[in-house]
Amino acid sequence: MKKKKLVMALTAVMASSMLLVACGNDNSNDSKSSDSKQSDTQKSDTTKTAGKTDGTMTDGTYKLQEKNFDDKGWKGFMTITVKDNAITKSDYNYENKDGKLKTDDADYEKNMKAKVGTGPQEYIPALNDSLVAKQSAADVEVVTGATHSSDSFINYSNQLIQAAQRADTATIEINNGAALQDGKYSLEEQNYAHNYRAVFNMEVKDGKITTSDFNYVDKDGKKKTDDADYEKNMKAKTGVGPQEYIPDLNKALVDKQTPSDVAVVTGATESSNTFRIYAAQLYNAAQSGNTDMIKVYNKVEAE
């Protein structure tokens, strides 16, 4: 089977406020980046230079912040520094209304560690180090005991890498904790890998995800689920093909309503992770009501 390899962040499950289930004592609401619209999801006091379309990143500092404090008084923020098309620094953390960092809260550390075996002094540096080492959000390992924050970190890393691929230094604002706004939300990869690119459409009605349409299409618009040869070859190797795992992923999102709750399909791990990451980003878009098409200039390996 020809596997699609994204080095973006997956371009980067997942995500914020949509990630409502916290890990142990770690309850922060996380949750969008759009390619064109400077709405309440992005600050307009920064500039955008000419972006690239091949998936490589432009040198600079890229920032993201949650807009709302969670029920324990914390909100997340993240910054990555890019130099020579590589992430050289990642700074992800949470702060309270006094500007105190979660990694400096001794009581929080003690209580969380007693319950789940890890605390912000361990898992936050581990996540930051992992992104710099892996250079891909999708390859960041979830920290045991801090699943919720790990999912948020992966989602946010993905969106920041996309910003770096567009050379867009506007601060991404996540409307964490907000209800989903009705509308149709779409995301598309711009570059083909092994003849396919991902497309994802999600519809929200009455505050609920009612439609999830994730698939891969070739240059002729043919869907991977309609490719009989691909189905046959992949199923022979891994026991599952796009005709099974793609509908399963779409159904799971509608059933679960939370991208992080969508289970990875055995035999289709890479596509499952891609789905979860992009679903998280669309979820954030729906929290802000931003229906602009999200264009992902995904970097692909030479074929």
Secondary structure, DSSP 4 states (H G I P E B T S, - for coil): -PPP-B-SS------STT----BTTB--------SS--STTB-SSS-B-PPPSSSPPPSEEEEEEESS--TTS-EEEEEEEEETTEEEEEEEEEE-TT--BGGG-HHHHHHHHHHHS--HHHHHHHHHHHHHHH-SGGGPPPPTT-HHHHHHHHHHHHHHHHHHHHTB-SPEEE-TTPPPPSEEEEEEE-S-BTTBEEEEEEEEETTEEEEEEEEEE-TT--BGGG-HHHHHHHHHHHS--HHHHHHHHHHHHHHHSSGGGSPPPTT-HHHHHHHHHHHHHHHHHHHHT--SPEEE---B---
